[in-house]
Amino acid sequence: MRNLRPFGVLMIALILGLAAAGYAAKWLQQQNEGSTLQVLVAARDLQMGTRLMPDMMTTLAWPKAASLKDPLIRMDQAVGRVIRIPVLRGEPFLMNKLAPIGDKGGLSSVLSEGQRAVTVKVNEIVGVAGFALPGNYVDIMVNTPDQMNQPVSKIVLERIQVLAVAQDVASTENKPRVVNAVTLQVTPIQAEQIDLARSIGTLSLVLRSQSDQSSVSTQGARKIDLLQGTALAQVPVKAVAAPRVASNTKISKTTHPPQAAPSPNEAEPPRLEVIRGLQLTRESVREFNP
């Protein structure tokens, strides 16, 4: 009996240890369940305009400390809805990333409320050498004659979002693509301005920074602005060398009546040294009479 007593104490200690471990595991599980939320995330990369299907989504425990605004937590909230922006793998689905219920997909579901899509014909130069990609922002510049029929280039619209290039509404690469059309997201008033601008002149896209929110007001560039500050080169006056006189030649001094000093605004005319016989005189070009 005395030999069984240590085994009995050991068994009781083992049972108490297992019970404590089970209680601790249950407590940790409850803590984890209370600090996380099951949310729907993308099972793979999805492009804008995609209609969601069950195989495109999965659930993930998201920490409540990193709160999300209006996350989707059930499949029935997302199946059949169209996403308005690209969603990467593992990224949670939020209400503001989905188009309203009933949208059929495509480019129309990507447009924000009150916005319109307008397509501009471009070439390699107008399209910023193909760097105007979906999601970028551009300014629109027009070149047209002004009221005095003088050519002027001016930025007429700022921070316009590119929705699509050619027929692609998403781009997974930042490589340039030379296309013949770019679709822009604008307001109805901006759509009217673009239509008028391309009918009276030529359009150009000016790529701008994604983080640049500032607005710039310009007067436009004209031909006189390009030539401002330049002046015609003045032709220098060549000096006339005076003839050399022999040292043994006698030169008589002649007096001339005083002449009025030239006005400050009138440059003094150049003078010539003239030898008549043995006399040396200095005469202006105007008075010189050979």
PAGULO-498288 format. One line per 10 residues: number of its first residue (from 1); for each residue y, z, x of N, C-alpha, C. Coordinates in steps of 0.2 Angstrom, whole numbers, plus 2048, in hexadecimal, padded with zeros to 3 digits. Layout:
BEGIN
NUM) Y,Z,X,Y,Z,X,Y,Z,X | ...
This chain:
BEGIN
1) 7FA,800,804,800,800,800,806,800,804 | 806,804,80A,80C,804,80E,80D,7FE,811 | 808,7F9,813,809,7F3,815,80C,7EE,811 | 80B,7EF,80A,80E,7EA,805,815,7EC,803 | 817,7F2,805,81E,7F4,803,823,7EF,807 | 823,7EE,80D,828,7E9,810,828,7E2,80D | 822,7E0,80B,822,7D9,808,825,7D9,801 | 824,7DF,7FE,828,7E0,7F7,82F,7E0,7F8 | 832,7E3,7FD,839,7E3,7FE,83C,7DC,800 | 838,7D9,804,839,7D2,806,83A,7CD,800
11) 835,7CE,7FC,835,7C9,7F6,83B,7CB,7F2 | 83D,7D1,7F1,842,7D3,7ED,849,7D0,7F0 | 849,7D1,7F6,84F,7CE,7FA,850,7C6,7F9 | 84A,7C3,7F9,84A,7BC,7F9,84C,7BA,7F2 | 849,7BD,7ED,84B,7BC,7E6,853,7BD,7E5 | 855,7C2,7E7,85D,7C3,7E6,861,7BE,7EA | 85E,7BC,7F0,862,7B7,7F3,862,7B0,7F0 | 85C,7AE,7ED,85C,7A8,7E9,860,7A8,7E3 | 860,7AE,7E0,865,7AF,7DA,86C,7AE,7DC | 86E,7B1,7E1,875,7B1,7E3,877,7AA,7E5
21) 872,7A6,7E8,874,79F,7EA,874,79B,7E4 | 870,79C,7DF,871,798,7D9,877,799,7D5 | 879,7A0,7D5,87F,7A2,7D2,885,79E,7D5 | 885,79E,7DC,88B,79B,7E0,88B,794,7DF | 885,791,7DF,885,789,7DD,888,788,7D7 | 886,78C,7D2,888,78A,7CB,890,78C,7CA | 892,791,7CE,899,792,7CE,89D,78D,7D1 | 89B,78A,7D7,89E,785,7DA,89E,77E,7D6 | 899,77D,7D2,899,777,7CE,89E,778,7C8 | 89E,77E,7C6,8A3,77F,7C0,8AA,77E,7C3
31) 8AC,780,7C9,8B2,77F,7CC,8B4,778,7CD | 8AF,774,7D0,8B0,76D,7D1,8B1,769,7CB | 8AD,76B,7C6,8AE,768,7BF,8B5,769,7BC | 8B8,76F,7BE,8BE,771,7BB,8C4,76E,7BF | 8C3,76C,7C5,8C8,769,7CA,8C8,761,7CA | 8C3,75E,7C7,8C2,757,7C7,8C2,754,7C0 | 8C3,74D,7C0,8C3,74A,7BA,8C0,743,7BB | 8BB,741,7B7,8B8,73B,7B7,8BC,735,7B4 | 8BE,731,7B9,8C2,72B,7B7,8BE,725,7B8 | 8C1,71F,7B5,8BE,719,7B6,8C1,715,7BC
41) 8BE,713,7C1,8C0,70F,7C7,8BD,708,7C7 | 8C0,704,7CB,8BE,6FD,7CC,8B7,6FD,7D0 | 8B2,6FA,7CE,8AC,6F9,7D2,8AD,6F4,7D7 | 8B2,6EF,7D7,8B3,6EA,7DC,8BA,6E8,7DB | 8BD,6E4,7E0,8C4,6E1,7DF,8C4,6DD,7D9 | 8CA,6DE,7D5,8CB,6DA,7CF,8D2,6D7,7D0 | 8D3,6D1,7CE,8D9,6CD,7CE,8DD,6CE,7C7 | 8E3,6CD,7C7,8E7,6CE,7C1,8E5,6C9,7BC | 8E5,6CA,7B5,8E3,6C6,7B0,8DB,6C6,7AF | 8D8,6CB,7B2,8D0,6CB,7B1,8CF,6D0,7AB
51) 8CA,6CD,7A7,8C8,6D1,7A1,8C3,6D6,7A3 | 8C3,6DC,7A2,8BF,6E1,7A5,8B8,6E1,7A1 | 8B3,6E2,7A5,8AC,6E2,7A2,8A9,6E9,7A5 | 8A3,6EB,7A2,8A0,6F2,7A4,89E,6F2,7AB | 89C,6EC,7AE,899,6EC,7B5,89F,6EC,7BA | 8A5,6EB,7B8,8AB,6EB,7BC,8AD,6F2,7BD | 8AB,6F7,7BA,8AD,6FE,7BA,8A8,703,7BC | 8AA,709,7BE,8A6,70E,7C0,8AA,715,7BF | 8A7,71B,7BF,8AA,721,7BE,8AA,724,7C5 | 8B0,728,7C6,8B0,72C,7CC,8B4,733,7CB
61) 8B2,738,7CE,8B5,73F,7CD,8BB,73E,7D1 | 8C1,73F,7CD,8C7,73F,7D0,8CB,746,7D0 | 8CD,748,7D6,8D0,74F,7D6,8D6,750,7D1 | 8D6,755,7CE,8DB,756,7C9,8E2,758,7CD | 8E1,75A,7D3,8E7,75C,7D7,8EB,755,7D8 | 8E8,750,7D9,8EB,749,7DA,8EB,746,7D3 | 8F0,748,7CF,8F0,746,7C8,8F2,73E,7C7 | 8EF,73B,7C2,8F0,734,7C1,8F4,734,7BA | 8F8,72F,7B9,8FB,72E,7B3,8F7,729,7AE | 8F5,72C,7A9,8F1,728,7A4,8EB,725,7A7
71) 8E6,728,7AA,8E0,725,7AC,8DB,723,7A6 | 8D7,71F,7A7,8D2,71D,7A3,8CC,721,7A4 | 8C9,724,79F,8C3,729,7A1,8BD,726,79D | 8BD,722,798,8B8,71F,795,8B7,718,795 | 8B1,715,795,8B0,70E,795,8B3,70A,78F | 8B3,70D,789,8B6,70A,783,8BE,709,784 | 8C1,70D,788,8C8,70C,789,8CA,706,78D | 8C5,703,791,8C7,6FE,796,8C3,6F7,794 | 8BD,6F7,791,8B9,6F1,790,8BD,6EC,78C | 8BE,6E6,78E,8C1,6E1,78B,8C8,6E1,78C
81) 8CB,6E5,78F,8D2,6E5,791,8D4,6E1,797 | 8DA,6DE,798,8DC,6DA,79D,8E0,6DE,7A2 | 8DF,6DE,7A9,8E3,6E1,7AE,8E9,6DD,7AF | 8EF,6E0,7B0,8F5,6DD,7B1,8F7,6DC,7B9 | 8F4,6E0,7BD,8F5,6E0,7C4,8EE,6E0,7C8 | 8EE,6DE,7CE,8E7,6DE,7D2,8E5,6E5,7D3 | 8DF,6E7,7D2,8DC,6ED,7D3,8D6,6ED,7D8 | 8D7,6F1,7DD,8D2,6F1,7E3,8CC,6F6,7E1 | 8C7,6F5,7E5,8C1,6F9,7E4,8C2,700,7E5 | 8C0,704,7E0,8C1,70C,7E0,8C8,70E,7DE
91) 8CC,709,7DC,8D2,70B,7D9,8D2,70D,7D1 | 8D5,712,7CF,8D4,714,7C8,8D8,710,7C4 | 8D5,70F,7BE,8D8,70B,7B8,8DD,70F,7B5 | 8E3,70D,7B4,8E9,711,7B1,8EB,70C,7AB | 8EE,710,7A6,8F0,70C,7A0,8F5,707,7A1 | 8FA,708,7A6,8FF,703,7A8,8FD,6FD,7AC | 8F6,6FE,7AE,8F4,6F8,7B1,8F0,6F3,7AD | 8EF,6F5,7A6,8EC,6F1,7A1,8F1,6ED,79C | 8EF,6E7,79A,8F3,6E4,795,8F2,6E7,78E | 8F6,6E6,78A,8F5,6E9,783,8EE,6E7,780
101) 8EB,6EA,77C,8E5,6E8,778,8E6,6E2,774 | 8E2,6DD,775,8E2,6D7,772,8E4,6D1,776 | 8E7,6D3,77C,8E9,6CD,780,8E3,6C9,782 | 8E4,6C3,783,8DE,6BE,784,8DD,6BD,78C | 8E2,6C0,790,8E1,6BF,797,8E6,6B9,799 | 8E5,6B7,7A0,8E9,6B2,7A2,8F0,6B5,7A5 | 8F4,6B0,7A6,8FB,6B2,7A9,8FF,6B5,7A3 | 8FE,6B4,79D,903,6B7,798,901,6BE,798 | 8FB,6C1,799,8FA,6C8,799,8FD,6CB,79F | 8FF,6C8,7A4,902,6CB,7AA,909,6CC,7A9
111) 90D,6C8,7A5,914,6C9,7A4,915,6D0,7A1 | 91B,6D3,7A4,91D,6D9,7A1,921,6D8,79A | 922,6DD,796,925,6DC,790,92C,6DA,791 | 92E,6D5,78D,935,6D2,78D,936,6CD,793 | 930,6CB,797,931,6C6,79C,92E,6C0,79A | 930,6BB,79E,92D,6B4,79D,92B,6B1,7A4 | 927,6AC,7A3,925,6A8,7A9,928,6A1,7AA | 92B,69F,7AF,92D,699,7B0,92B,696,7B7 | 929,690,7B7,927,68C,7BD,92C,688,7C0 | 92C,688,7C6,931,685,7CA,92D,680,7CF
121) 930,67A,7CF,92D,675,7D4,92F,676,7DB | 92B,677,7E0,92D,678,7E6,929,674,7EB | 92C,674,7F1,928,670,7F7,928,675,7FD | 926,673,803,925,677,808,92B,67B,80A | 931,678,809,937,67B,80B,93A,680,805 | 93A,67D,7FF,93C,681,7FA,938,687,7F9 | 931,687,7FA,92D,68C,7F9,92C,691,7FF | 931,691,803,931,695,809,92B,694,80D | 929,68E,80F,924,68C,813,91D,68F,811 | 91C,690,80A,916,693,807,915,69A,807
131) 91B,69E,80A,91A,6A5,80A,91C,6A9,803 | 91E,6A5,7FE,91F,6A8,7F8,919,6A9,7F4 | 916,6AF,7F5,90F,6B0,7F2,910,6B4,7EC | 90A,6B4,7E8,90A,6B9,7E2,90C,6C0,7E3 | 910,6C3,7E0,912,6CA,7E1,919,6CA,7E5 | 91B,6C5,7E9,921,6C5,7ED,927,6C5,7E9 | 92D,6C6,7EB,933,6C6,7E8,937,6C1,7EC | 93B,6BD,7E8,93F,6B7,7EB,946,6B7,7E7 | 94B,6B5,7EB,951,6B3,7E8,951,6AB,7E7 | 955,6A9,7E2,955,6A2,7E0,95C,6A0,7E2
141) 95D,69A,7E6,963,698,7E8,963,690,7E6 | 969,68E,7E4,96A,688,7E1,970,684,7E5 | 96F,67E,7E6,974,67A,7EA,976,674,7E5 | 97D,675,7E3,980,670,7DE,987,66F,7DF | 98A,66A,7DD,992,669,7DD,995,66F,7D9 | 99B,671,7DC,99F,676,7D8,9A4,672,7D4 | 9A9,676,7D2,9AE,673,7CD,9B2,66D,7D0 | 9B3,66E,7D7,9B7,668,7DB,9B2,663,7DE | 9AC,663,7DB,9A7,65E,7DD,9A5,65F,7E5 | 9A6,665,7E7,9A4,666,7EE,99D,66A,7EE
151) 999,668,7F3,992,66B,7F3,993,673,7F4 | 98F,677,7F1,98F,67E,7F2,987,681,7F1 | 985,685,7F5,97F,689,7F4,980,690,7F3 | 97D,692,7EE,97E,699,7EC,977,69C,7E9 | 976,6A3,7EA,971,6A7,7E7,973,6A8,7E0 | 96F,6A6,7DB,971,6A7,7D4,96C,6AD,7D1 | 966,6AE,7D4,962,6B3,7D1,95E,6B7,7D7 | 95E,6BD,7D6,95B,6C2,7DB,955,6C5,7D9 | 950,6C7,7DE,94A,6CB,7DD,946,6C8,7D7 | 944,6C2,7D7,940,6BF,7D2,938,6C0,7D5
161) 934,6C2,7D0,92D,6C3,7D3,929,6BD,7D2 | 925,6BB,7D7,921,6B5,7D7,91A,6B7,7D3 | 919,6B4,7CE,913,6B5,7CA,90D,6B1,7CD | 90E,6AB,7CE,908,6A7,7D0,90B,6A1,7D4 | 907,69F,7D9,908,699,7DD,903,694,7DB | 905,68E,7D9,901,689,7D6,8FE,68C,7D0 | 8F7,68D,7D0,8F4,690,7CA,8F1,697,7CB | 8F2,699,7D1,8EF,6A0,7D3,8F4,6A5,7D2 | 8F2,6AA,7CE,8F6,6B0,7CD,8F5,6B6,7D1 | 8F0,6B5,7D6,8EF,6BA,7DB,8EE,6B7,7E2
171) 8EF,6BB,7E7,8EE,6B9,7EE,8EB,6BF,7F2 | 8E5,6BE,7F5,8E2,6C3,7F9,8E4,6C3,800 | 8E7,6BD,802,8E9,6BC,809,8F1,6BB,809 | 8F4,6BD,80F,8FB,6BC,810,8FD,6B6,814 | 8F8,6B1,814,8F9,6AB,817,8FD,6A6,813 | 902,6A2,816,906,69E,812,902,698,80E | 904,696,808,901,691,804,906,68C,802 | 906,686,804,90B,681,802,908,67E,7FC | 90C,67F,7F6,90A,67D,7F0,910,679,7ED | 90F,676,7E7,915,672,7E4,918,676,7DE
181) 916,67C,7DC,919,67F,7D7,918,687,7D8 | 91D,68A,7D6,91D,692,7D6,91F,694,7CF | 91B,699,7CC,91D,69C,7C6,920,6A3,7C7 | 926,6A4,7C4,92A,6AA,7C5,92A,6AE,7BE | 92B,6B4,7BF,92C,6B9,7B9,933,6BA,7B8 | 936,6B8,7B3,93D,6B9,7B1,93F,6BB,7AA | 945,6BD,7A9,947,6BF,7A2,949,6B8,79F | 94A,6B8,798,94C,6B2,795,952,6AF,797 | 957,6B3,799,95E,6B1,79B,95D,6AE,7A2 | 959,6B1,7A7,957,6AE,7AD,954,6A7,7AD
191) 94F,6A7,7A8,94C,6A0,7A7,950,69B,7A5 | 955,69C,7A1,95B,697,79F,95F,695,7A5 | 960,69A,7AA,964,699,7B0,960,694,7B4 | 95A,696,7B5,956,692,7BA,955,68B,7B7 | 954,68A,7B1,954,683,7AE,95A,67F,7AF | 960,682,7AE,966,67F,7AF,967,67D,7B6 | 966,682,7BB,967,681,7C2,963,67B,7C5 | 95C,67A,7C2,958,675,7C5,95A,66E,7C2 | 95E,66E,7BD,960,668,7BA,967,665,7BD | 96B,66A,7C0,971,668,7C3,971,668,7CA
201) 96C,66A,7CD,96C,66B,7D5,964,66C,7D7 | 964,66E,7DD,95D,66F,7E0,95C,676,7E1 | 956,679,7E0,955,680,7E1,951,681,7E8 | 952,687,7EA,94F,68A,7F0,94D,691,7EF | 947,693,7F1,945,69A,7F1,947,69E,7F7 | 949,6A4,7F7,94B,6A8,7FD,946,6AE,7FC | 942,6AF,801,93D,6B4,801,941,6BB,803 | 93F,6C0,800,943,6C7,801,93E,6CC,802 | 940,6D2,805,93B,6D7,806,939,6DB,7FF | 932,6DD,7FF,930,6E0,7F9,934,6E7,7F8
211) 936,6EA,7FD,93A,6F0,7FB,941,6F0,7FA | 944,6EA,7FB,94B,6E9,7FA,94D,6E8,7F3 | 950,6EE,7F1,953,6EE,7EA,95A,6EC,7E9 | 95E,6EB,7EE,965,6EB,7EE,967,6E4,7EB | 96D,6E3,7E9,96F,6DD,7E6,975,6DB,7EA | 976,6D4,7EC,97B,6D2,7F0,97F,6CC,7EC | 986,6CD,7EC,98A,6C8,7E9,98D,6C4,7EE | 98D,6BD,7ED,990,6B9,7F2,994,6B4,7EF | 998,6B0,7F2,99D,6AB,7F0,999,6A4,7F0 | 994,6A4,7F4,991,69D,7F5,993,69A,7FB
221) 990,696,7FE,991,692,804,993,68B,803 | 999,689,806,99C,683,805,99D,67F,80C | 99E,679,80C,99F,675,812,9A5,678,817 | 9AA,67A,813,9B0,67D,817,9AE,684,81B | 9A9,687,818,9A6,68D,81B,9A3,68C,821 | 99F,686,821,99B,685,827,9A0,682,82D | 9A6,67F,82B,9AA,67D,830,9B0,681,832 | 9B0,687,82F,9B5,68C,830,9B5,68E,837 | 9BB,68F,83A,9BB,692,841,9BB,68C,846 | 9B9,686,845,9B9,681,84A,9BF,67D,84A
231) 9C1,67B,850,9C7,677,851,9C6,671,855 | 9CA,66C,854,9C9,666,858,9CC,667,85F | 9C8,664,864,9CA,665,86B,9D0,661,86C | 9D5,664,870,9DB,661,872,9DB,65D,878 | 9DD,657,878,9DD,653,87E,9E2,656,883 | 9E0,658,889,9E5,65A,88E,9EA,655,891 | 9F0,656,893,9F5,652,895,9F3,651,89D | 9F2,64B,89F,9F1,64A,8A6,9F8,64A,8AA | 9F8,64D,8AF,9FE,64E,8B4,9FF,647,8B8 | A05,645,8B8,A06,63F,8BC,A08,641,8C3
241) A05,63E,8C8,A06,640,8CF,A0C,63D,8D1 | A11,640,8D5,A17,63E,8D7,A16,63A,8DE | A19,634,8DF,A18,630,8E5,A1B,634,8EB | A17,633,8F1,A19,637,8F7,A1F,633,8FA | A24,636,8FD,A2A,633,900,A29,634,908 | A2B,62F,90B,A2A,630,913,A2F,635,915 | A2E,638,91B,A32,63E,91D,A38,63B,920 | A39,635,923,A3F,633,926,A43,62F,921 | A42,62F,91A,A46,62C,915,A4B,631,913 | A51,62F,912,A56,633,910,A56,633,908
251) A57,639,905,A57,639,8FE,A5E,63C,8FC | A61,638,8F8,A68,63B,8F6,A67,63F,8F0 | A6B,644,8EF,A6A,649,8EA,A6F,646,8E4 | A6C,646,8DE,A70,644,8D9,A70,649,8D4 | A75,649,8D0,A76,64F,8CB,A75,64B,8C4 | A72,64F,8C0,A71,64D,8B9,A74,652,8B4 | A77,650,8AF,A7A,654,8AA,A75,659,8A7 | A77,65F,8A6,A72,664,8A3,A6F,662,89C | A69,662,89C,A66,660,896,A64,667,891 | A64,666,88B,A63,66B,886,A5B,66D,887
261) A5B,674,887,A54,677,888,A50,675,882 | A4A,673,883,A45,671,87D,A44,677,878 | A44,676,872,A43,67C,86D,A3C,67E,86E | A3B,685,86C,A34,688,86D,A2F,684,86A | A30,681,864,A2B,67D,861,A2A,676,863 | A2E,674,868,A2E,66D,86B,A2C,66D,872 | A26,66A,874,A24,66A,87B,A28,666,87F | A2A,668,885,A2E,664,88A,A2A,65E,88C | A2D,658,88B,A2A,652,88D,A28,652,895 | A23,64F,897,A22,64E,89E,A27,64A,8A2
271) A28,64C,8A8,A2D,648,8AC,A2A,644,8B2 | A2D,63F,8B4,A2A,63B,8BA,A30,63B,8BF | A2D,63B,8C5,A32,63A,8CB,A32,632,8CD | A38,630,8CC,A3A,628,8CD,A3E,627,8D3 | A3C,623,8D7,A40,621,8DD,A43,61A,8DC | A49,61A,8DC,A4D,614,8DC,A51,613,8E3 | A4F,60E,8E6,A51,60E,8ED,A50,614,8F1 | A55,617,8F3,A54,61D,8F7,A56,624,8F3 | A56,623,8ED,A58,628,8E8,A51,62B,8E5 | A50,631,8E4,A4B,634,8E0,A4D,638,8DA
281) A4B,636,8D5,A4D,639,8CE,A47,63C,8CA | A48,640,8C6,A43,643,8C2,A46,641,8BB | A42,63D,8B7,A44,63B,8B0,A3E,63C,8AC | A40,63E,8A5,A3B,63F,8A0,A38,638,89E | A32,639,89B,A2F,632,899,A33,62F,894 | A37,632,890,A3B,62F,88B,A41,62C,88E | A44,62E,894,A49,62B,897,A48,626,89C | A41,626,89E,A3F,621,8A3,A40,61A,8A1 | A44,616,8A5,A46,60F,8A4,A45,60C,8AA | A3F,609,8AC,A3F,605,8B2,A43,5FF,8B3
